[in-house]
Amino acid sequence: YNETIGYGGCPYGTRLIGDVTLPNDSGVIEWAAVVWSYIPYAVVVGVIIEFLITRGTRQFSILLFTGVTTLLNECIVKRLFLLARPGALGPAPGAMRDHMGTPIGSCNISCGMPSSHSTMAIGFLMLTLYDGIIRVVPSTTSLSQMSTQKRPKIWKMISFTPLSPKQVMYQMEFVGFFSTWMALMCPVPLMRVRLADHTATQVIIGSALGAIYAAVWFQLSISLVNKHKDKLNDRVLGCLVHNYGPISFQVEARPHDCEDSEAWEVLQCDAQIVPATAEQVKKEEVLSSEDSDDGGHC
């Protein structure tokens, strides 16, 4: 049906650039759905800008991920399923309708299985999860009896690239980092259904493929990062700067009653982190309060 009438005769609304349909008589939710449908594109544009500035392998990895997954969906998966988008048969009897009885559907004429928007959004989200969670380390307040933790510098966490902007992150930094990406990416599949550009099945399959693509891509990329860690911050492949660092950190220690910021020394022996017992937690609270009253000396 859509191939017969073309974009101009769509009875459901207006086709916007990027395979997004603006339904007739759109309300606030429909306009919000349009905005969320463009967020994955905005992320890609932001990554391109960062790449032009940094020429970094971190940004290049995401651009490759986007290109490869899009080609897989558009050139292989959609040709295997060959399933139309909602409303492809036109506003005929039995067609999908909204709560007011008005026929609804997509103004896009391409196949709808799977949803590439959903693949991209969930793929980005899972990459932030995978790359972020392996870089989480305990905060200073978790390891020390003194409240010496500095406030994280928010500006260092700002990045369009859905990979950790730091080699290591404290717990609350990861919570803020992942929560932001979750708020941006999670609504995308739902909004595609709201605009009737895809069915629920199409966005579920698209989201599942995004998670699978991200898992495979992350394993491949992190293995390359670890293999070439000796080239960190060096120029690679002629024009790229290797700025995608491996998980690497060192542990510094000082006496618990010392407040001198220059007294930290790199721990020269093996260490491990184990859960504290309830009794130890209570003891630490007592020591911390006593130390804060008495002051410390190195």
N, C-alpha and C positions, 0 to 999 in steps of 0.2 A: 504493500500500500504506500509506504513512504517513498519507495523508489519510483512509484508512478507519479505522485504529486510533487515530489521534490521538497526542498526546505521551505519555499515560499508559501506553499499551500497547507502547511501543518495546522490542523484544527485544534491542537492542544496548547499552543503557545508560540514562543519565539526561540529559534535555535541560536544560541550564543556561541562564540568562539570557544574551542576546547571541548566540544561535545557536551555542552550544558544546555538544558532546556529551561527557559523561564516560562512557567505556566501562565495561562490566562487568568486574570483576576488574582494575581499573586498577593499574598499577605506577608506579614512580618516573617513567619516561619519559612516561607518559600524564598524570600530574599536572603534570609540567613543561610538557607541551604545552598543558594547560588554562591554566596561568599565562601562557605566551607568547601564547595566543590573546586574553588580556585586555589585553596591553600597549598595543595601538593605542587601546583605549578609555581606558586610564589616561592616555595622552598627551593625548587630547582633553579629558578632565576637568581635567588640569593646565593646559592652554592656557586653558580657560574660567576657571579660578581666576586665572591671570595676567591675563586680559583684564578681569575684574571689578576687579582691583587697579589696573591701568595704563590701561585703556581704550585700549590702543595699537593702531595700525594693523598692527603686526607680528603680534600675536596674532589680530587680526580677519581678516587674510589667510588664516591657517591654518584658522580656523573656517569661512570661506567655502569654502576648498578642500575641506575635509572634507564639507561639506554638498552642494556641487555634484557632486563625484565620487560620493558615495553615491547621490544622486538619479539620476545618469546610469546607474549600475550597476543599481540596483534597479528603476527605472521604465522604462528603455529597453533596456539591453544584455541583462539576464536575460530580458526578454519576447521578445527576438529569438531567443535561443538555445533557451530552454525545455528545458534539460537538467537532469535530476534529480540529486540527490546520491547518493553510494554507498549501496547497500542499499535503494533506494526500492522495489524489487520484493519486498522481504521476504526472509527466510531460506529461499529456495526452492533447488532444485537449480541449480547454476551460479552462485549468488550469491558475492560476494566473501567470502573467509575469511582468517583470520590463520594464522600458522605452526602453530598447534595445531588447525586445522581448524574453529575456531569462526566462525560467520557474524558479519561486522562491517559496520557502516554508520553512517549519521548518523541522529540522532533529530529532525533538523529537516525540516520539510515544504516549505520554500521551494525554489525552483530554485537549483542550485549553480554555474551558469556565468554570469559568472566569480566567483571568490572575492573578496568585498568586503574581507575581512580582509587578503588579500594586496595588493589594490589600495591600501588605506590604508597598510599597512606600507611597501611599496616606494615609494609616493608620498612619504611622509615622508622616507624615506632619501635619495631622489634630490633632494629639496628641500634637505636639509642639504648634499649634495654640490655642487649648483649654486650655492647661496648662499654656501657656505663657500669654495669653491675660487677664486671671483673676488675674494675679500677677502684672500687670502694675500699677505703681503709678506715680504721678507727680514728676518731678525732682525738686531739690532744687531751681534751677533758676526759675521754674514756680511758686513756692510758696513764694519766697523771692525777695525783691527789691535789694538785693546784689548779685553779681555774684560770688557765693561761691561754685558752683557745681564742685565736683572733677571729673576728668576723670575716666571713668569706667576701672576697671582692666580686660583687655581682657582675661587673663589666667583663671579667675574665670568663664568665660562663655564657656570654651572649655569642651565638653563632647560628648561621642558617644551616650549617652542616649537621645532619643527624648522627653525629658521632661525638664522643666525649671531647670537650675542648681542652681537657687537662689530662696529664698522664695518670694522675690519681685524684680521687674526689673523696671528701668526707661524706658521712652518711646523709646529712641534711642538704649538702650540695647535690647529691644524687637525687634525693627526694624532689627538690625544686626543679632540677634539670629534667627528670623523667615526667614529672607531673605537667610541666609546661608542654612537652611534646605530646603527652597523652590528651591534653585538652585540645590541642590543635588537630591531631590525627584521628582520634577515636570517632568523632562525629561524622567523618567523611562518608563512610559506607551508609550510615543511616540517612544522611542528607541526599545521597544518590537515589535511594528508594523514595524519599519524600518528593523529589522532583519527577518521579516516574521515569527516570532515565535507565533504571535497572530494576529487576525484580529482587526480592530478598535472597533467592537462591543464587543469583548472579553475583551479588555483593559478598555473600558468604564464601563462595568458591574463590572469588577474587582476593578476599582477605586471607583465606587459607593459603593461597599461592604466594601472597606477599610474605607471610610468615616463613614458608618453606624456602623461598628465594633468599630471604634475609639470613636464615640459619646457614644455608650452604655458602652464601657469599661471605658471611662473617668468618666462617672457618677457613675459607681460602685466604681472605685478606689478612687475618691475624697471623696465619702461618707465614705469609710473605713478610709481614712486619717484623716478626721475630727472626726470620732468616736474614733480613737485611738491616738489623738494628745498628750494625756498625756504620751504616751510612746515614744515621739520623742527622738532620739539618744539613746534609750535603746535597749537592746537585746529582740527580739521577736521570737516566734516559735522555740526557742532553739538555732538557729544558725544564724539568720538574725539580722541586725541592722536597726532600723526604721529611715531611713534618707530621707524619702519622706514627707516633712513638709507641713502643711496646709498654707493657705494664712494668714499671720500674720505680723502686723507691728504696730509701734507707731509713733505718731507725736510729734516732738520736736519744740520748738519755742524760739525766742529771739527778742529783740527790733530790728527794721529794720535798725537802724543806728549803730548797734554794730558789730564789726569785730572780737571780741574775740571768738576763736574757742571753748573755754571752757564754754561759756555762754549759750549753748543750754540746755533747760530744757524740760522734758516731759510735753506735754500739758495735764492738769488735767481736762479740761472741754470738753463737746461735741463739735464736729466740723463737718463741711461739706464743700465740694468743689462745688462751683457754678461758672458758666461762668462770666467773667468780661465784663463789658460794654466797648464800644469803648472809652468813656470819661475816665474810670478808667485805661484802658491800657495806654492812653496818659499821664495821671497823674503819673502812676508808672514809665514811662520812664523818666519823668522830675525829680522825686524824686531820681531815681537811679543815674542819672547823677550828681545831686547836692550832693548826699551823697558820691559819689566816689571822688568828688573834695574836699569836706570838711573833709572827714574822719569821723569815728564814734567813739563814746565812750559809754561804758556800764554804 
